[in-house]
């Protein structure tokens, strides 16, 4: 465990950038960036293009440690290089930004009002490689669509079961049970989720800490008890489909939550922009998300 990184995540001001679109979400991310699907003919070319996009973001002067504490990477990005260094090493050594890794393999089909994570084959080997690549922590996502007590309990239990494997490997898990922002009973789902999270946190050893990544709650400061829980290193918030302006406005009303935005961070960025245009827009986004995170 890199204790300098630990202290940066625990006490630093800023937010965590989510650069972890993968699999089925990659074509959409490229399309939003202005790269059409006919620009590539196979998966290797697709991932090459998305790495170019991520490299452009990471190397931008706007992507700096003054505003950004950490960045979440996809496995393919972790295994690629920027200027001759593995991406995680470049982030930390050149930028002072803590690297995380998305480890889940996507979502299972809906059942009991939720989508659990698909099985993660080869998890032990992936965690070993993450350590070799100097990754600090991991992220894994489930989705809650309905206020179904049984389904929400299963989501949280699965997250913590895998989270304990991650902790045993010496990494810090970001546990992400996303509540769908379009859910008709979002408030009720959040109440059930908080109860289940509190129950699972209470099972952890005295000095064990995890991170949480949660949808911005309907009720302001609803997760305050979790922010103060001794087992929680940090709580980050996902944008969940809100526009950047909407996400920033909602986040700013929640003390202790910092951003971990993906689409809201890259909103408006385009392959066709000049470096000056690209960097200016990214800088504006970074500063706005930062301001919403440090209130």
C-alpha positions, 0 to 999 in steps of 0.5 A, spaced: 500 500 500 502 506 497 501 511 504 502 517 500 496 515 495 492 513 501 493 520 504 491 523 498 485 519 497 483 520 504 484 527 505 485 531 498 481 536 495 478 534 488 475 529 485 476 522 481 475 522 474 472 515 471 476 513 464 473 506 465 468 505 459 469 498 457 466 493 452 459 495 450 460 502 452 466 504 448 463 505 442 458 510 445 464 513 448 467 514 442 461 516 438 460 522 443 467 524 442 466 524 434 469 517 432 463 514 428 463 506 428 465 505 421 472 508 423 474 502 426 473 495 423 475 490 429 476 490 437 483 492 437 482 498 433 476 500 437 480 500 443 486 503 440 482 509 438 479 509 445 486 509 448 488 515 444 482 519 447 484 517 454 491 519 453 489 526 450 485 527 456 490 525 461 496 528 458 492 535 457 494 540 462 487 541 465 488 534 467 492 536 473 493 533 481 490 540 483 483 538 481 484 531 480 485 526 486 485 519 482 483 516 475 479 509 474 482 505 468 479 500 464 483 493 464 485 495 457 488 502 459 492 499 464 495 494 460 497 500 455 502 505 455 503 513 455 510 516 453 513 509 454 510 508 461 504 504 463 498 508 464 498 507 472 505 509 472 504 515 468 498 518 472 502 517 479 509 519 477 508 524 471 501 527 474 500 525 481 494 522 480 492 516 484 490 510 479 484 505 480 482 499 476 475 497 474 474 490 475 467 488 473 465 484 467 458 488 466 451 486 469 447 480 469 440 480 467 435 484 471 432 480 477 429 482 483 429 489 481 436 489 480 442 487 476 448 484 479 455 483 477 456 478 472 462 473 474 469 475 474 473 469 472 480 470 473 479 475 479 485 473 483 490 474 477 487 480 475 488 483 482 495 480 482 496 484 475 493 490 478 499 490 484 504 489 478 501 495 475 502 499 481 494 500 481 491 503 488 484 500 488 479 497 484 471 499 482 466 494 481 458 496 479 451 493 480 445 497 478 439 498 483 432 499 479 427 498 484 426 498 491 426 491 492 429 489 499 431 482 497 434 484 490 438 490 494 441 486 499 443 481 494 447 487 490 450 489 497 452 482 499 455 481 492 459 487 492 462 486 499 464 479 498 468 481 492 470 487 496 473 482 501 477 479 496 480 485 493 482 488 500 486 481 501 490 482 495 492 489 498 488 494 494 482 498 496 475 497 493 470 502 491 464 499 492 459 501 487 451 499 487 448 505 483 441 507 484 438 508 477 436 516 477 430 514 473 427 509 478 420 511 480 422 509 487 429 512 487 428 515 494 426 508 497 431 504 494 436 509 497 433 508 504 434 500 503 441 501 500 443 505 506 441 500 511 444 494 507 451 498 506 451 500 514 450 492 516 455 490 511 460 495 513 459 493 521 462 486 519 469 489 517 475 489 521 477 495 526 482 498 521 479 496 514 476 501 510 473 501 503 470 506 498 463 507 496 461 510 489 453 512 490 448 515 485 447 522 488 441 522 493 434 525 492 435 527 499 441 532 500 446 529 505 442 523 506 449 519 506 452 523 511 452 517 516 456 513 511 461 519 510 462 519 517 463 511 518 470 509 520 470 504 515 469 508 509 475 512 506 471 516 501 465 516 498 465 518 491 458 520 487 457 518 479 453 522 475 449 517 473 446 520 466 445 527 469 448 532 465 454 536 467 451 542 470 445 537 473 450 533 476 454 539 479 448 542 482 446 536 486 453 534 488 454 541 491 448 540 496 451 534 499 457 535 504 462 529 504 461 527 497 466 528 491 465 527 484 467 521 480 464 523 473 465 519 466 460 522 461 459 528 465 467 529 465 468 528 458 461 532 455 463 536 449 470 533 448 471 532 440 476 528 436 475 534 431 477 540 436 484 543 436 488 542 442 487 549 444 479 548 444 480 541 447 484 543 453 480 549 454 473 545 455 476 540 459 479 545 464 472 548 464 469 542 466 475 540 471 474 546 475 466 546 475 466 539 477 472 540 482 468 546 485 462 542 486 466 537 490 470 541 495 464 545 497 
